[in-house]
Amino acid sequence: MTKNAHLWDPASGIARGAVPRDEAERRSRNRKTIRTGRILRAKRNFSYPLLMSDRAADEQFMQQALDHASQGVGLASPNPCVGAVIVGVDGNVVGAGTHTYDGIKHAEILALQQAGENARDGTLYINLEPCSHQGRTPPCADAVIAAGVRRVVASMVDPNPAVAGRGFEKLRAAGLEVEIGAMAEQARRLNEGFARYIRRGVPFVTLKSAMTLDAKIAPSPTLQDASNRATGIPLGGWITGEGARTHVQQLRHENDALMVGIGTILADDPLLTDRSGLLRRRPLLRVILDSHLRIPLDSRLVRSARDGDVIVFFTEDPKEKAICLEEFGLRLEMLTADRGGRVDLHEVMRRLGQLQINSLMIEGGSIVNGAALAASIVDKVFLYYAPTILGESGAVPFATRMGLNGSSFPLKIKSVRVHRFEEDVAVEGYIRDPYED
């Protein structure tokens, strides 16, 4: 007998070590799938048997859970964005869910309901720890246990200090296998707004700005015409190209609120709306810092105000002007002034937290940028750069020096990422980790 010969198994009628014909055909199809780069899938179900290692399969299914979680952007706040996928014992997806605030039910509950009995002995993939407490819904950890799920693969612990780890403890106590950390960085980025809000009661703040390579956000007003001829950048005009501007709309969609100072309103007369075309549960809250209520009644912002989606923080109360603005539908709130006589930004953050604003993007001018950095309210920067050098000594800088000589400067930006938008680039990085104290 040669070394390649098989021993016959009379019970099965197949040579020992040989592959049954139907199994051989299935493996052949799988090898073809690998060569062509296709993944065989049934309707709404994904199957990966014999195609990859367990770790690779975990990453594939966790990516699906994260994709479902991303569908909650704009729809889940003030709750976190959570997606869940349940894989049955046959390696197929048998249930999936995305949490939305108005939908109430959590992602894992939706996935369990879709899976039914097929969840038993299966694996739950979820980007955030299942809850263990009674809120608007019963504890999800209890439902996972009752469904007979055998294994839970999660990206991260719930950042809520009152909840963190308790869901995992309950699952392990019931005998489930729990693994934490799959695709954690992506999961943390997705819910950084929720993390800052739930831990500190204030929104996660992103400072966004577009500028030239020499850090100018606009030409000098006195040299506007010359700057326009030389650079194509008029006062209040676009610095970056269409690709970067489209991405700004995506950032607006990811945030609950957008904040500027009165200087931006007077110079640009912007609408400050979310024009991404994506669904959101609450309209983008437009926040204006206007200490002396100088906002023009005929500005586009005032004329477009609807259902309290514009809030103006001020320090002095010209009653007649305030009454007119309120008649237009704006929400006016008087706050204390800081030492410079401007609206206290810490008070603004506390008030926005009370309004359940998870995330805020600042798109202000030089003064607001400088004040926000000096007040240490900024968690993250997203700075777009156009391939232009303005070269004007009187051009408007990214941030004024007002208050920038404190002990917190210079600021160190961490976890930096660089993005490309056609000819423009953007630098994204963190001043503060929203998951740390």
Residue pairs with C-beta under 8 A, 6 or more apart in sequence:
6 15
6 16
6 17
6 18
7 15
7 16
7 17
8 15
8 16
9 15
9 16
14 20
19 27
27 50
29 40
30 40
30 49
30 50
30 51
33 39
33 40
33 51
34 51
39 46
39 48
39 51
40 47
41 47
42 92
44 93
44 96
45 92
45 93
45 94
46 60
46 61
46 64
46 92
46 93
47 90
47 91
47 92
48 57
48 60
48 91
49 90
49 91
52 60
57 91
58 125
58 153
58 179
58 182
59 182
59 183
61 85
61 87
61 93
61 123
61 125
61 153
62 85
62 125
62 127
62 153
62 155
62 182
62 183
63 183
64 83
64 85
64 93
64 96
64 125
65 83
65 84
65 85
65 96
65 125
65 126
65 127
65 155
66 83
66 127
66 155
66 183
66 186
66 187
66 190
67 83
68 83
68 84
68 85
68 96
68 97
68 98
68 107
69 81
69 82
69 83
69 98
69 99
69 107
69 127
69 128
69 187
69 190
70 81
70 83
70 190
71 83
71 98
72 81
72 82
72 83
72 98
72 99
72 100
72 107
73 81
73 190
73 253
73 254
73 278
74 253
74 254
74 278
74 279
74 280
74 281
75 100
75 101
75 102
75 279
75 280
75 281
76 82
76 99
76 100
76 101
76 281
77 101
77 193
77 194
77 256
77 281
77 282
77 356
77 358
77 359
78 101
78 194
78 197
78 256
78 356
78 357
78 358
79 99
79 101
79 194
80 99
80 128
80 191
80 194
81 99
81 127
81 190
81 191
81 194
82 98
82 99
82 106
82 107
82 108
82 126
82 127
82 128
83 96
83 97
83 98
83 99
83 107
83 126
83 127
84 95
84 96
84 97
84 106
84 107
84 108
84 110
84 111
84 124
84 125
84 126
85 93
85 95
85 96
85 111
85 124
85 125
85 126
86 93
86 94
86 95
86 96
86 111
86 112
86 114
86 115
86 118
86 119
86 122
86 123
86 124
86 125
86 149
87 93
87 94
87 122
87 123
87 125
88 94
88 115
88 118
88 119
88 121
88 122
89 121
89 122
94 114
94 115
94 116
94 118
94 119
94 122
95 110
95 111
95 112
95 113
95 114
95 115
95 116
95 118
95 119
96 110
96 111
96 114
97 105
97 106
97 107
97 108
97 109
97 110
97 111
97 113
97 114
98 107
98 110
99 105
99 106
99 107
99 110
100 281
101 281
102 281
103 110
104 136
104 137
105 113
105 137
106 130
106 131
106 137
106 140
107 126
108 124
108 126
108 130
108 140
108 143
108 144
109 137
109 140
109 143
111 119
111 124
112 119
112 143
112 144
112 147
112 149
115 122
115 147
119 147
119 148
119 149
120 147
120 148
120 149
120 150
121 148
121 149
121 150
122 149
122 150
122 151
123 149
123 150
123 151
123 152
123 153
124 130
124 144
124 149
124 151
124 152
124 153
125 153
125 154
125 182
126 152
126 153
126 154
126 155
127 154
127 155
127 156
127 183
127 187
127 190
127 191
128 154
128 155
128 156
128 158
128 187
128 191
129 154
129 156
129 157
129 158
129 163
129 164
129 165
129 167
129 168
129 180
130 139
130 140
130 141
130 144
130 152
130 154
130 167
130 171
131 137
131 139
131 140
131 141
131 158
131 163
131 167
132 139
132 140
132 141
132 142
132 163
132 166
132 167
132 169
132 170
133 139
133 162
133 163
133 166
139 167
139 170
140 167
141 167
141 170
141 171
142 170
144 152
144 171
144 176
145 170
145 171
145 174
145 176
149 176
150 176
150 177
151 176
151 177
151 178
151 179
152 168
152 171
152 176
152 177
152 178
152 179
153 179
153 182
154 168
154 178
154 179
154 180
154 182
155 180
155 181
155 182
155 183
155 184
155 186
155 187
155 188
156 180
156 181
156 184
156 187
156 188
157 164
157 165
157 168
157 180
158 164
158 165
158 167
159 191
159 194
159 195
159 198
159 199
159 434
159 435
160 198
160 199
161 199
168 178
168 180
171 178
172 178
188 195
188 435
192 204
192 359
192 379
192 380
192 434
192 435
193 203
193 204
193 254
193 255
193 256
193 358
193 359
193 434
194 358
195 204
195 434
195 435
196 202
196 203
196 204
196 358
196 359
196 379
196 434
197 203
197 204
197 353
197 356
197 357
197 358
197 359
199 434
199 435
199 437
200 353
201 350
201 353
201 354
202 349
202 350
202 352
202 353
202 377
203 256
203 257
203 349
203 352
203 353
203 357
203 358
203 359
203 360
204 358
204 359
204 360
204 379
204 380
204 434
205 349
205 359
205 360
205 361
205 362
205 372
205 377
205 378
205 379
205 380
206 251
206 255
206 359
206 360
206 361
206 362
206 378
206 379
206 380
206 381
206 382
207 361
207 362
207 369
207 372
207 373
207 378
207 380
207 381
207 382
207 383
208 248
208 251
208 361
208 362
208 363
208 381
208 382
208 383
208 384
209 217
209 363
209 369
209 381
209 383
209 384
209 398
210 217
210 238
210 239
210 240
210 244
210 248
210 383
210 384
210 385
210 386
211 217
211 239
211 383
211 384
211 385
211 386
211 398
212 231
212 233
212 239
212 385
212 386
212 388
212 389
212 390
213 385
213 386
213 387
213 388
213 389
214 389
214 390
214 391
214 395
215 397
215 398
216 390
216 392
216 395
216 396
216 397
216 398
217 239
217 365
217 366
217 396
217 397
217 398
218 233
218 235
218 236
218 239
218 267
218 365
218 395
218 396
219 227
219 228
219 231
219 233
219 234
219 235
219 390
219 392
219 395
219 396
220 227
220 392
220 394
220 395
220 396
221 235
222 394
223 392
223 394
223 395
224 234
224 235
227 233
227 234
227 235
227 390
227 392
227 395
228 234
228 237
231 388
231 390
233 239
233 388
233 390
235 267
236 267
236 268
238 245
239 384
239 386
239 388
240 384
240 385
240 386
240 421
240 424
241 386
241 421
241 422
241 423
241 424
242 422
243 421
243 422
243 424
244 384
244 386
244 421
244 422
244 424
244 426
247 419
247 421
247 426
248 363
248 384
249 274
249 275
249 276
250 276
251 361
251 382
252 258
252 273
252 274
252 275
252 276
252 284
252 361
253 274
253 276
253 278
253 280
253 284
254 359
255 284
255 359
255 360
255 361
256 282
256 284
256 285
256 357
256 358
256 359
256 360
257 284
257 285
257 286
257 287
257 352
257 357
257 359
257 360
257 361
258 272
258 284
258 285
258 286
258 287
258 360
258 361
258 362
258 363
259 287
259 288
259 289
259 348
259 360
259 361
259 362
259 363
259 364
259 368
260 270
260 272
260 287
260 288
260 289
260 362
260 363
260 364
260 365
260 368
261 288
261 289
261 290
261 364
261 365
261 367
261 368
262 288
262 289
262 290
262 291
262 294
262 295
263 364
263 365
263 367
263 368
264 270
264 363
264 364
264 365
264 368
265 288
265 290
265 295
265 296
265 299
265 301
266 294
266 296
267 365
269 299
269 300
269 301
270 300
270 301
271 300
271 301
271 304
272 284
272 286
272 301
272 363
273 284
273 286
273 304
274 280
274 283
274 284
283 306
283 307
283 309
284 309
285 309
285 310
285 311
285 352
285 355
285 357
286 301
286 309
286 310
286 311
287 311
287 313
287 348
287 352
287 360
288 295
288 301
288 310
288 311
288 312
288 313
289 313
289 342
289 343
289 345
289 348
289 364
289 368
290 312
290 313
290 314
290 343
291 314
291 315
291 316
291 337
291 341
291 342
291 343
292 314
292 315
292 316
292 318
293 312
293 314
293 316
293 317
293 318
293 321
293 322
293 325
293 332
295 301
295 302
295 312
295 325
296 302
297 324
297 325
297 328
301 310
302 310
302 325
302 328
302 330
303 328
304 310
305 328
305 329
305 330
306 329
307 329
308 329
308 330
308 331
310 329
310 330
310 331
311 330
311 331
311 332
311 333
312 325
312 330
312 331
312 332
312 333
313 333
313 334
313 335
313 343
313 347
313 348
313 351
314 332
314 333
314 334
314 335
314 343
315 334
315 335
315 336
315 337
315 341
315 342
315 343
317 334
322 332
325 332
326 332
333 351
335 343
335 344
335 347
335 348
335 351
336 344
336 347
337 343
337 344
338 344
338 345
338 375
340 371
340 402
340 403
342 371
345 371
345 372
345 375
345 377
346 375
346 377
349 360
349 377
352 360
362 368
362 369
362 372
362 378
364 372
365 396
366 396
366 397
366 398
366 399
366 400
367 400
367 402
369 398
369 399
369 400
370 399
370 400
370 401
370 402
370 403
370 404
371 402
371 403
372 378
373 399
373 404
373 409
373 411
374 402
374 403
374 404
374 406
374 408
375 403
376 408
378 431
378 432
379 430
379 431
379 432
379 434
380 428
380 429
380 430
380 431
380 432
381 413
381 427
381 428
381 429
381 430
381 431
382 426
382 427
382 428
383 398
383 426
383 427
383 428
384 421
384 424
384 425
384 426
385 424
385 425
385 426
385 427
386 423
386 424
387 423
387 424
411 431
412 431
413 427
413 429
413 430
413 431
414 429
414 430
414 431
414 433
415 429
415 430
416 427
416 428
416 429
417 427
417 428
417 429
418 425
418 426
418 427
418 428
419 425
419 426
419 427
419 428
420 426
